[in-house]
Structures are given as C-alpha cells and as structure tokens.
Amino acid sequence: MKVRMIVVMLLLMGYGLQSFCVEQDSVQYIQKLEISKKKKKTFSVRQQDSTLVLKIDTLILNDKATLEFFGKKKVDLQVKYAEIPKQAYIVGTDSKNNGSEINITIHFGKLGSLYVLAGGRDANNGSRTFPNGNGGNVTLHYDKRGIVPQQEKKDQPGYLRIDTKAGGYRVNPQSDLYNIYSQIGMGIRSGGGRLGGVPQGQIYSGSPGKDGKSEVVGY
C-alpha cells in the first residue's frame, strides 16, 4: 500500500514539473540579447499550437541578424530597448508555410532598417512540404519617445517593412523579399541530403494562400 502511494506521489510530482516547464517555455525573459552580424537566433516550438511571450530588456540586432520564431502560431514580443544599426529581420512561421501572428511592443534606440517577415511561404512541389501558406497578422507598437519608424523610403534611416502577404505570389527571383526569405530558409534546409523524388512528395496548385494584415501604432 505504501509503495503504491509513493508511486502515485512521484507521478503527480512529475506531472507538476512537466506543467511548470511548459509554462516557462511559453513565457521567457531575457535581460540582454545580441545577435551578431549575419547570425540567427531561433526560438523553436516544443509543443503543438505553441505560443510564446518573449520579454527582452535590451535587444541588439547587428547587420543582417535574424530573430526567428519557428513553429510558433502566436508571438508576443516585448522589447524595452532595441538597437538596430543597419538592417535586421524578425521572422515568424508556424513551420507549415503559414506566417505567425506577431504582436511587437518596442522602443527603438537605433533603427537602420527592420523587416518583420510573417508572410506565407511558397509550396515546394515534389518534396515533403505544405501548400502555399497564409500570411500572419502583425501589430507593432513603437514607443514615441524613441525613434519613430517610417515605411516610405527604403534608403533612409528608420525604415520598417512588414510582410504579411500569402505564399504563392513570389515568382520574381529579383524581388527583395524573395531573396530575404531564400537566405533565411537556407538555414532551415541546409541539413544536407537530396530532396526526395516526386512520388514521395506532393504536387500543389499555384493557388496562393490568404494575405494577413499589419498595423503600426505609436504609444
């Protein structure tokens, strides 16, 4: 009888510990995060339909640095102070070609240019992939006491571009967004090996997914 009670208590303790870890995975706090030039920091999914609240006191994204949320359907990014001297990317995808729903609250101390990429990914015919994805919804709240982002002049400081367009539209290999997504995707697909033949893959139509929406609000 005592042995049975001990086993039950251990199981309950294990369940509680597991629940605690999941809770901690969904809400994370980082005092300072700096991503070096052309490097990527990825927050990956640990459970299906995962969401993430990420709170960062100081975020520094150097030139061509990427902050990526992979496998996350919903992301709440809260940054007290950010330095982006040149060009950087924030990327969100649910790992099934759909863009993440991203809510960003941020104070820009420095801002060269920032691309928030929550667009749907293109299907890859003949391989194990998903159809053309839907674009995510992005809301960016910026602190008016810092740098106010502008969305008109790409070659001027403070440029912000948000992509929530569906997958299946990007047919021009010369476009900026196509090149950016391709470069970022290389990190995911660079595990080596060759793609399987068509019989092992799938064939998708050219129908695009659904566009997402974006909003930029000062506070």
Buried (B, 14 or more C-beta within 10 A) or exposed (E): EEEEEEEEEEEEEEEEEEEEEEEEBBEEEEEEBEBEEEEBBEBEBEEEEBBBBBBBEBBBBBBBBBBBBBBBBBBBBBBBBBBBBBBBBBBBBBBBBBBBBBBBBBBBBBBBBBBBBBBBBBBBEBBEBBBBBBBBBBBBBBBEEBBBBBEEEEEEBBBBBBBBBBBBBBEEEEEEBBEBBEEBBEBBEEEEEEEEEEEEBBEBEEEBBBBBEBEBEEE
